[in-house]
Amino acid sequence: MTDILYHTPLRSSLPQQRWNAEADAAELKRHAAETAARQREQTQRQAQEREAANAAARTAEAQIAALRVELEEQYDVRRERWFNT
């Protein structure tokens, strides 16, 4: 037997390169969109946490203010009783 080398002509790899480039571009675009969505979610979550913390602080401040008013009223009542008796 003789060795006969068969030559197959090379096809252009340009379509494959184009397809790979489009696939890479689509992947990059998807990754960028996911990253932007995660950043938006994180920003919204941080804003909600800040708002919740501010609301809790306002609630605590309001409770303290109400207690001060109540204590001042009780002090005034007792002072009036003390000086009027």
CYANA upper distance limits for C-alpha pairs under 8 A (distance plus 0.5 A):
 13 SER  CA     17 GLN  CA      6.62
 14 LEU  CA     18 ARG  CA      6.55
 15 PRO  CA     19 TRP  CA      6.57
 16 GLN  CA     20 ASN  CA      6.58
 17 GLN  CA     21 ALA  CA      6.58
 18 ARG  CA     22 GLU  CA      6.70
 19 TRP  CA     23 ALA  CA      6.61
 20 ASN  CA     24 ASP  CA      6.53
 21 ALA  CA     25 ALA  CA      6.55
 22 GLU  CA     26 ALA  CA      6.59
 23 ALA  CA     27 GLU  CA      6.66
 24 ASP  CA     28 LEU  CA      6.62
 25 ALA  CA     29 LYS  CA      6.58
 26 ALA  CA     30 ARG  CA      6.62
 27 GLU  CA     31 HIS  CA      6.55
 28 LEU  CA     32 ALA  CA      6.57
 29 LYS  CA     33 ALA  CA      6.68
 30 ARG  CA     34 GLU  CA      6.66
 31 HIS  CA     35 THR  CA      6.61
 32 ALA  CA     36 ALA  CA      6.62
 33 ALA  CA     37 ALA  CA      6.63
 34 GLU  CA     38 ARG  CA      6.65
 35 THR  CA     39 GLN  CA      6.69
 36 ALA  CA     40 ARG  CA      6.67
 37 ALA  CA     41 GLU  CA      6.65
 38 ARG  CA     42 GLN  CA      6.58
 39 GLN  CA     43 THR  CA      6.58
 40 ARG  CA     44 GLN  CA      6.61
 41 GLU  CA     45 ARG  CA      6.53
 42 GLN  CA     46 GLN  CA      6.58
 43 THR  CA     47 ALA  CA      6.66
 44 GLN  CA     48 GLN  CA      6.65
 45 ARG  CA     49 GLU  CA      6.61
 46 GLN  CA     50 ARG  CA      6.57
 47 ALA  CA     51 GLU  CA      6.58
 48 GLN  CA     52 ALA  CA      6.57
 49 GLU  CA     53 ALA  CA      6.61
 50 ARG  CA     54 ASN  CA      6.57
 51 GLU  CA     55 ALA  CA      6.52
 52 ALA  CA     56 ALA  CA      6.61
 53 ALA  CA     57 ALA  CA      6.62
 54 ASN  CA     58 ARG  CA      6.52
 55 ALA  CA     59 THR  CA      6.50
 56 ALA  CA     60 ALA  CA      6.62
 57 ALA  CA     61 GLU  CA      6.52
 58 ARG  CA     62 ALA  CA      6.42
 59 THR  CA     63 GLN  CA      6.62
 60 ALA  CA     64 ILE  CA      6.67
 61 GLU  CA     65 ALA  CA      6.56
 62 ALA  CA     66 ALA  CA      6.58
 63 GLN  CA     67 LEU  CA      6.64
 64 ILE  CA     68 ARG  CA      6.65
 65 ALA  CA     69 VAL  CA      6.75
 66 ALA  CA     70 GLU  CA      6.67
 67 LEU  CA     71 LEU  CA      6.52
 68 ARG  CA     72 GLU  CA      6.54
 69 VAL  CA     73 GLU  CA      6.67
 70 GLU  CA     74 GLN  CA      6.70
 71 LEU  CA     75 TYR  CA      6.49
 72 GLU  CA     76 ASP  CA      6.58
 73 GLU  CA     77 VAL  CA      6.69
 74 GLN  CA     78 ARG  CA      6.65
 75 TYR  CA     79 ARG  CA      6.46
 76 ASP  CA     80 GLU  CA      6.59
 77 VAL  CA     81 ARG  CA      6.77
 78 ARG  CA     82 TRP  CA      6.48
 79 ARG  CA     83 PHE  CA      6.66
 80 GLU  CA     84 ASN  CA      6.35
 81 ARG  CA     85 THR  CA      6.52
